[in-house]
Amino acid sequence: MLRWVLIAMAGGALFVSSGAAADTPNPKDAAPYPPVRDAIFVRNWTLPTYDQLGPVGPYYPERAAREGVQGFALIDCMLAANGRLSQCAIRAQMPEDAEFGAAALVMARRGVVQALPRKVDGHAVASEDVVVQVPFRLGRQ
């Protein structure tokens, strides 16, 4: 029997999955995978700049900032035509214990992080499911 093996690297972690060829789904039957969008940071001019914490500013998890930990969060969201995110949930975060996912959810809820909507015929799509990558990097970007 023909078998397949999938190996993927994510932030230094190795994931291996295998299954029978007959179990492999037909891509035409699968729902389209949500596109990954880069986060756009919206500056709140009433808050201090927090330059040492990069564009995430005051939302950088305290312990991660203190220990110099950097990473990212992936959040599943509904993206509106104006770039605002809603109905977000954590998909992944690296490193796992840095609380970047929770911080990304707070930033999305407050409108601090947004994304560019897809355009069709020159108009932004009213709403779509997306995955937003929110980087957590120390220092100026």
N, C-alpha and C positions, 0 to 999 in steps of 0.2 A: 504494500500500500504506500502511495506517495505521501510524504509528510512535508510540512513546511516549518521553518523556524524563523521567528522575528526577533531581532536583537536591536535594542535602541539604547542610546546613552542619554541621560538627562542629569546634568549637574554632577557628573562623577558616578552616578548610580547606574547599574546595568540591569536592564529588564529583558527577560527572555520568555518567549511564549511560543508554543507549538500546537499543531493540530492537524487533523487529516485533511487532505485536499478536498474531499467531499464536503467538509464543514466550512470551507472558505466561502464567504458570502459573495454574491455577484455585486460589483460596485454600482450597477444600475438600479439594484433593489434598495440600496442604502440611502438614507437621507443625507443630503450634502453636509459635509463637516463645516461647522461655523468657521468663518475666516478669522485669522489672528490679526489684530490691529495693535499698533503701537499706542501707548498712552500719550495724551496731550495734557500737560499740566497747566491749569488756569491759576494765575497768580492772584492771591487775595492781598490787596494793597493795604489792608488794615492790620496785617500781621507782620512781625519782623521778618527779615529775609532768610535767616537760618542758612547762610551760604555754605557752612561746613556740612550741612545735611543734604545738599543737592536740591533738585526741584521738588522733592517730596516734603522738604522742610519740617514743620512741626509734627507731621504725621509719621515720621520715621520712628519705628518702635524703639523705646528708650534703651532697653538692654542691648539690642542689636547695635545701636549707635555707640553706646559705651564700650562695647567689645570690638568695634570696628567691623562688624559683619555686614556683608553686602550680598545681594541676591535679587530675586524677582518674585512676583506673584502673577499667576494667570487667573483671571476671573471671567466667568461666563456671564454675559449681560444682554439686555435688550438695548440696542442702540437706536436712539431717536434721530430724526432728520437734523436736529439742531446740535447733535454731538453729545447730548446728555445720555448718561447710562442709568438704567433702572433694572430692578429685579435681578441683581447680581448675586452670584454665589462663587465660592472659592473652587477653582478647578485644581490648582496645584500651587505650591510655593517651595522655593529652594533658598536656603535650607528650611527644612520642615518646622523646626522649633523657633524660628526667628519672628513669628507673628506678622510676616509681610502680607499674608492673605487678609487678615483682619484689618490691617491698616489700609489696604487697597479698597476694601469694602466701604470703610468710613469715607475715604476720599471720593469714591464714586457717588455715594449717597449725598455728600455735601457739594458735589459739582466741581471738586478740585481736579479730578482726573476725568477726561473725556476722550473721545476718539472721532476720527473723521468718518462720516457716513459714506457708503457707496453711492455713486451717482448713476442714474439710468436716464438717458436722453437729456443730460444736463441738469437733472433734478435729483436732490438727495432722496434716497429711499426713506419712506415714512418710518419704518422700524424694521429691524432685523436682529437675529441672534448673532452675537459675535463673541470671540474670546479676546480679551484685552490683556496685553503684557505690560505690567507695571514694574519698571526697574527701580531698585533701591541701591543707589550708589552714593557713597560719601564724597563730599567736595563739590566744587563747581563743575557743571557739565557743559 
